[in-house]
Amino acid sequence: MKNQPKPPITLNVDPATLLWVCVLLFLIPLLLTGLLSH
């Protein structure tokens, strides 16, 4: 398991990245609705 070449991007994501993805998925619709309502 040491000399693995690039692992495929499946569930090999660290929690920080998952958190950012969740935050972005939550914020982007808010930003879009905010921009559209102006």
CHARMM internal coordinates of N, CA and C (Angstrom, degrees):
IC EDIT
DIST 1 N 1 CA 1.4685
DIST 1 CA 1 C 1.5400
ANGL 1 N 1 CA 1 C 110.44
DIST 1 C 2 N 1.3336
ANGL 1 CA 1 C 2 N 116.55
DIHE 1 N 1 CA 1 C 2 N -3.98
DIST 2 N 2 CA 1.4646
ANGL 1 C 2 N 2 CA 118.19
DIHE 1 CA 1 C 2 N 2 CA -176.48
DIST 2 CA 2 C 1.5205
ANGL 2 N 2 CA 2 C 111.07
DIHE 1 C 2 N 2 CA 2 C -79.66
DIST 2 C 3 N 1.3382
ANGL 2 CA 2 C 3 N 115.97
DIHE 2 N 2 CA 2 C 3 N -51.07
DIST 3 N 3 CA 1.4619
ANGL 2 C 3 N 3 CA 119.51
DIHE 2 CA 2 C 3 N 3 CA -171.15
DIST 3 CA 3 C 1.5178
ANGL 3 N 3 CA 3 C 111.94
DIHE 2 C 3 N 3 CA 3 C -92.48
DIST 3 C 4 N 1.3138
ANGL 3 CA 3 C 4 N 116.62
DIHE 3 N 3 CA 3 C 4 N 42.09
DIST 4 N 4 CA 1.4629
ANGL 3 C 4 N 4 CA 119.49
DIHE 3 CA 3 C 4 N 4 CA 178.42
DIST 4 CA 4 C 1.5176
ANGL 4 N 4 CA 4 C 110.02
DIHE 3 C 4 N 4 CA 4 C -75.04
DIST 4 C 5 N 1.3170
ANGL 4 CA 4 C 5 N 118.09
DIHE 4 N 4 CA 4 C 5 N 129.81
DIST 5 N 5 CA 1.4639
ANGL 4 C 5 N 5 CA 119.33
DIHE 4 CA 4 C 5 N 5 CA 167.85
DIST 5 CA 5 C 1.5178
ANGL 5 N 5 CA 5 C 109.01
DIHE 4 C 5 N 5 CA 5 C -72.23
DIST 5 C 6 N 1.3241
ANGL 5 CA 5 C 6 N 115.33
DIHE 5 N 5 CA 5 C 6 N 163.46
DIST 6 N 6 CA 1.4674
ANGL 5 C 6 N 6 CA 121.84
DIHE 5 CA 5 C 6 N 6 CA -175.08
DIST 6 CA 6 C 1.5245
ANGL 6 N 6 CA 6 C 113.34
DIHE 5 C 6 N 6 CA 6 C -25.47
DIST 6 C 7 N 1.3179
ANGL 6 CA 6 C 7 N 118.47
DIHE 6 N 6 CA 6 C 7 N 112.96
DIST 7 N 7 CA 1.4654
ANGL 6 C 7 N 7 CA 120.55
DIHE 6 CA 6 C 7 N 7 CA 175.42
DIST 7 CA 7 C 1.5205
ANGL 7 N 7 CA 7 C 109.51
DIHE 6 C 7 N 7 CA 7 C -69.76
DIST 7 C 8 N 1.3227
ANGL 7 CA 7 C 8 N 117.26
DIHE 7 N 7 CA 7 C 8 N 145.66
DIST 8 N 8 CA 1.4638
ANGL 7 C 8 N 8 CA 119.80
DIHE 7 CA 7 C 8 N 8 CA 177.79
DIST 8 CA 8 C 1.5239
ANGL 8 N 8 CA 8 C 110.05
DIHE 7 C 8 N 8 CA 8 C -64.61
DIST 8 C 9 N 1.3087
ANGL 8 CA 8 C 9 N 115.64
DIHE 8 N 8 CA 8 C 9 N 149.13
DIST 9 N 9 CA 1.4677
ANGL 8 C 9 N 9 CA 119.63
DIHE 8 CA 8 C 9 N 9 CA -177.86
DIST 9 CA 9 C 1.5239
ANGL 9 N 9 CA 9 C 108.78
DIHE 8 C 9 N 9 CA 9 C -80.87
DIST 9 C 10 N 1.3176
ANGL 9 CA 9 C 10 N 115.76
DIHE 9 N 9 CA 9 C 10 N 87.77
DIST 10 N 10 CA 1.4672
ANGL 9 C 10 N 10 CA 119.13
DIHE 9 CA 9 C 10 N 10 CA 178.23
DIST 10 CA 10 C 1.5173
ANGL 10 N 10 CA 10 C 108.05
DIHE 9 C 10 N 10 CA 10 C -111.53
DIST 10 C 11 N 1.3372
ANGL 10 CA 10 C 11 N 116.31
DIHE 10 N 10 CA 10 C 11 N -92.59
DIST 11 N 11 CA 1.4636
ANGL 10 C 11 N 11 CA 119.36
DIHE 10 CA 10 C 11 N 11 CA 177.43
DIST 11 CA 11 C 1.5209
ANGL 11 N 11 CA 11 C 109.19
DIHE 10 C 11 N 11 CA 11 C -114.39
DIST 11 C 12 N 1.3402
ANGL 11 CA 11 C 12 N 115.22
DIHE 11 N 11 CA 11 C 12 N 25.34
DIST 12 N 12 CA 1.4602
ANGL 11 C 12 N 12 CA 119.98
DIHE 11 CA 11 C 12 N 12 CA -179.02
DIST 12 CA 12 C 1.5220
ANGL 12 N 12 CA 12 C 110.35
DIHE 11 C 12 N 12 CA 12 C -89.06
DIST 12 C 13 N 1.3240
ANGL 12 CA 12 C 13 N 117.11
DIHE 12 N 12 CA 12 C 13 N 42.00
DIST 13 N 13 CA 1.4598
ANGL 12 C 13 N 13 CA 120.67
DIHE 12 CA 12 C 13 N 13 CA -177.34
DIST 13 CA 13 C 1.5226
ANGL 13 N 13 CA 13 C 108.67
DIHE 12 C 13 N 13 CA 13 C -103.79
DIST 13 C 14 N 1.2963
ANGL 13 CA 13 C 14 N 116.47
DIHE 13 N 13 CA 13 C 14 N 138.26
DIST 14 N 14 CA 1.4593
ANGL 13 C 14 N 14 CA 119.29
DIHE 13 CA 13 C 14 N 14 CA 177.71
DIST 14 CA 14 C 1.5273
ANGL 14 N 14 CA 14 C 109.43
DIHE 13 C 14 N 14 CA 14 C -79.18
DIST 14 C 15 N 1.3271
ANGL 14 CA 14 C 15 N 116.60
DIHE 14 N 14 CA 14 C 15 N 155.29
DIST 15 N 15 CA 1.4796
ANGL 14 C 15 N 15 CA 120.86
DIHE 14 CA 14 C 15 N 15 CA -174.98
DIST 15 CA 15 C 1.5235
ANGL 15 N 15 CA 15 C 112.67
DIHE 14 C 15 N 15 CA 15 C -57.37
DIST 15 C 16 N 1.3221
ANGL 15 CA 15 C 16 N 117.55
DIHE 15 N 15 CA 15 C 16 N -32.65
DIST 16 N 16 CA 1.4671
ANGL 15 C 16 N 16 CA 119.62
DIHE 15 CA 15 C 16 N 16 CA -178.96
DIST 16 CA 16 C 1.5253
ANGL 16 N 16 CA 16 C 110.60
DIHE 15 C 16 N 16 CA 16 C -62.20
DIST 16 C 17 N 1.3317
ANGL 16 CA 16 C 17 N 115.95
DIHE 16 N 16 CA 16 C 17 N -43.48
DIST 17 N 17 CA 1.4622
ANGL 16 C 17 N 17 CA 119.09
DIHE 16 CA 16 C 17 N 17 CA -179.91
DIST 17 CA 17 C 1.5168
ANGL 17 N 17 CA 17 C 110.27
DIHE 16 C 17 N 17 CA 17 C -65.86
DIST 17 C 18 N 1.3324
ANGL 17 CA 17 C 18 N 116.32
DIHE 17 N 17 CA 17 C 18 N -40.67
DIST 18 N 18 CA 1.4633
ANGL 17 C 18 N 18 CA 119.60
DIHE 17 CA 17 C 18 N 18 CA 178.36
DIST 18 CA 18 C 1.5184
ANGL 18 N 18 CA 18 C 110.06
DIHE 17 C 18 N 18 CA 18 C -60.76
DIST 18 C 19 N 1.3257
ANGL 18 CA 18 C 19 N 116.18
DIHE 18 N 18 CA 18 C 19 N -40.95
DIST 19 N 19 CA 1.4616
ANGL 18 C 19 N 19 CA 120.39
DIHE 18 CA 18 C 19 N 19 CA 179.84
DIST 19 CA 19 C 1.5209
ANGL 19 N 19 CA 19 C 110.49
DIHE 18 C 19 N 19 CA 19 C -62.37
DIST 19 C 20 N 1.3490
ANGL 19 CA 19 C 20 N 116.04
DIHE 19 N 19 CA 19 C 20 N -43.35
DIST 20 N 20 CA 1.4597
ANGL 19 C 20 N 20 CA 119.63
DIHE 19 CA 19 C 20 N 20 CA 179.68
DIST 20 CA 20 C 1.5123
ANGL 20 N 20 CA 20 C 111.36
DIHE 19 C 20 N 20 CA 20 C -63.62
DIST 20 C 21 N 1.3436
ANGL 20 CA 20 C 21 N 115.62
DIHE 20 N 20 CA 20 C 21 N -40.43
DIST 21 N 21 CA 1.4668
ANGL 20 C 21 N 21 CA 119.01
DIHE 20 CA 20 C 21 N 21 CA 179.71
DIST 21 CA 21 C 1.5258
ANGL 21 N 21 CA 21 C 109.89
DIHE 20 C 21 N 21 CA 21 C -62.36
DIST 21 C 22 N 1.3312
ANGL 21 CA 21 C 22 N 116.07
DIHE 21 N 21 CA 21 C 22 N -42.83
DIST 22 N 22 CA 1.4702
ANGL 21 C 22 N 22 CA 119.44
DIHE 21 CA 21 C 22 N 22 CA 179.53
DIST 22 CA 22 C 1.5272
ANGL 22 N 22 CA 22 C 110.17
DIHE 21 C 22 N 22 CA 22 C -63.35
DIST 22 C 23 N 1.3256
ANGL 22 CA 22 C 23 N 116.37
DIHE 22 N 22 CA 22 C 23 N -43.54
DIST 23 N 23 CA 1.4636
ANGL 22 C 23 N 23 CA 120.30
DIHE 22 CA 22 C 23 N 23 CA -179.83
DIST 23 CA 23 C 1.5215
ANGL 23 N 23 CA 23 C 110.54
DIHE 22 C 23 N 23 CA 23 C -61.95
DIST 23 C 24 N 1.3332
ANGL 23 CA 23 C 24 N 116.14
DIHE 23 N 23 CA 23 C 24 N -43.66
DIST 24 N 24 CA 1.4652
ANGL 23 C 24 N 24 CA 119.40
DIHE 23 CA 23 C 24 N 24 CA -179.53
DIST 24 CA 24 C 1.5167
ANGL 24 N 24 CA 24 C 110.64
DIHE 23 C 24 N 24 CA 24 C -65.46
DIST 24 C 25 N 1.3406
ANGL 24 CA 24 C 25 N 116.25
DIHE 24 N 24 CA 24 C 25 N -42.15
DIST 25 N 25 CA 1.4609
ANGL 24 C 25 N 25 CA 119.20
DIHE 24 CA 24 C 25 N 25 CA -179.62
DIST 25 CA 25 C 1.5191
ANGL 25 N 25 CA 25 C 110.38
DIHE 24 C 25 N 25 CA 25 C -64.30
DIST 25 C 26 N 1.3360
ANGL 25 CA 25 C 26 N 116.68
DIHE 25 N 25 CA 25 C 26 N -27.16
DIST 26 N 26 CA 1.4541
ANGL 25 C 26 N 26 CA 120.01
DIHE 25 CA 25 C 26 N 26 CA 179.45
DIST 26 CA 26 C 1.5268
ANGL 26 N 26 CA 26 C 111.22
DIHE 25 C 26 N 26 CA 26 C -82.49
DIST 26 C 27 N 1.3398
ANGL 26 CA 26 C 27 N 115.92
DIHE 26 N 26 CA 26 C 27 N -36.80
DIST 27 N 27 CA 1.4651
ANGL 26 C 27 N 27 CA 119.87
DIHE 26 CA 26 C 27 N 27 CA -174.18
DIST 27 CA 27 C 1.5187
ANGL 27 N 27 CA 27 C 113.32
DIHE 26 C 27 N 27 CA 27 C -81.56
DIST 27 C 28 N 1.3234
ANGL 27 CA 27 C 28 N 117.31
DIHE 27 N 27 CA 27 C 28 N -35.50
DIST 28 N 28 CA 1.4692
ANGL 27 C 28 N 28 CA 119.83
DIHE 27 CA 27 C 28 N 28 CA -175.11
DIST 28 CA 28 C 1.5318
ANGL 28 N 28 CA 28 C 112.03
DIHE 27 C 28 N 28 CA 28 C -59.37
DIST 28 C 29 N 1.3351
ANGL 28 CA 28 C 29 N 120.19
DIHE 28 N 28 CA 28 C 29 N -47.60
DIST 29 N 29 CA 1.4729
ANGL 28 C 29 N 29 CA 119.26
DIHE 28 CA 28 C 29 N 29 CA 176.76
DIST 29 CA 29 C 1.5296
ANGL 29 N 29 CA 29 C 111.74
DIHE 28 C 29 N 29 CA 29 C -61.33
DIST 29 C 30 N 1.3383
ANGL 29 CA 29 C 30 N 117.04
DIHE 29 N 29 CA 29 C 30 N -37.09
DIST 30 N 30 CA 1.4648
ANGL 29 C 30 N 30 CA 119.39
DIHE 29 CA 29 C 30 N 30 CA 178.17
DIST 30 CA 30 C 1.5202
ANGL 30 N 30 CA 30 C 110.53
DIHE 29 C 30 N 30 CA 30 C -62.97
DIST 30 C 31 N 1.3335
ANGL 30 CA 30 C 31 N 116.31
DIHE 30 N 30 CA 30 C 31 N -44.22
DIST 31 N 31 CA 1.4632
ANGL 30 C 31 N 31 CA 119.65
DIHE 30 CA 30 C 31 N 31 CA 179.34
DIST 31 CA 31 C 1.5165
ANGL 31 N 31 CA 31 C 110.65
DIHE 30 C 31 N 31 CA 31 C -64.53
DIST 31 C 32 N 1.3236
ANGL 31 CA 31 C 32 N 116.70
DIHE 31 N 31 CA 31 C 32 N -40.86
DIST 32 N 32 CA 1.4660
ANGL 31 C 32 N 32 CA 119.79
DIHE 31 CA 31 C 32 N 32 CA -178.78
DIST 32 CA 32 C 1.5195
ANGL 32 N 32 CA 32 C 110.46
DIHE 31 C 32 N 32 CA 32 C -64.34
DIST 32 C 33 N 1.3254
ANGL 32 CA 32 C 33 N 117.73
DIHE 32 N 32 CA 32 C 33 N -45.32
DIST 33 N 33 CA 1.4637
ANGL 32 C 33 N 33 CA 119.82
DIHE 32 CA 32 C 33 N 33 CA -179.82
DIST 33 CA 33 C 1.5271
ANGL 33 N 33 CA 33 C 109.96
DIHE 32 C 33 N 33 CA 33 C -66.96
DIST 33 C 34 N 1.3253
ANGL 33 CA 33 C 34 N 116.86
DIHE 33 N 33 CA 33 C 34 N -35.99
DIST 34 N 34 CA 1.4587
ANGL 33 C 34 N 34 CA 120.10
DIHE 33 CA 33 C 34 N 34 CA 177.77
DIST 34 CA 34 C 1.5187
ANGL 34 N 34 CA 34 C 111.12
DIHE 33 C 34 N 34 CA 34 C -62.83
DIST 34 C 35 N 1.3317
ANGL 34 CA 34 C 35 N 116.27
DIHE 34 N 34 CA 34 C 35 N -43.39
DIST 35 N 35 CA 1.4647
ANGL 34 C 35 N 35 CA 119.74
DIHE 34 CA 34 C 35 N 35 CA -179.60
DIST 35 CA 35 C 1.5172
ANGL 35 N 35 CA 35 C 110.74
DIHE 34 C 35 N 35 CA 35 C -68.40
DIST 35 C 36 N 1.3331
ANGL 35 CA 35 C 36 N 116.72
DIHE 35 N 35 CA 35 C 36 N -36.97
DIST 36 N 36 CA 1.4603
ANGL 35 C 36 N 36 CA 119.59
DIHE 35 CA 35 C 36 N 36 CA -177.41
DIST 36 CA 36 C 1.5228
ANGL 36 N 36 CA 36 C 110.81
DIHE 35 C 36 N 36 CA 36 C -72.61
DIST 36 C 37 N 1.3318
ANGL 36 CA 36 C 37 N 117.06
DIHE 36 N 36 CA 36 C 37 N -31.83
DIST 37 N 37 CA 1.4612
ANGL 36 C 37 N 37 CA 119.03
DIHE 36 CA 36 C 37 N 37 CA -176.36
DIST 37 CA 37 C 1.5234
ANGL 37 N 37 CA 37 C 110.65
DIHE 36 C 37 N 37 CA 37 C -75.06
DIST 37 C 38 N 1.3369
ANGL 37 CA 37 C 38 N 117.58
DIHE 37 N 37 CA 37 C 38 N -24.16
DIST 38 N 38 CA 1.4650
ANGL 37 C 38 N 38 CA 118.78
DIHE 37 CA 37 C 38 N 38 CA 176.71
DIST 38 CA 38 C 1.4976
ANGL 38 N 38 CA 38 C 107.75
DIHE 37 C 38 N 38 CA 38 C -71.39
END
COOR INIT
IC SEED 1 N 1 CA 1 C
IC BUILD
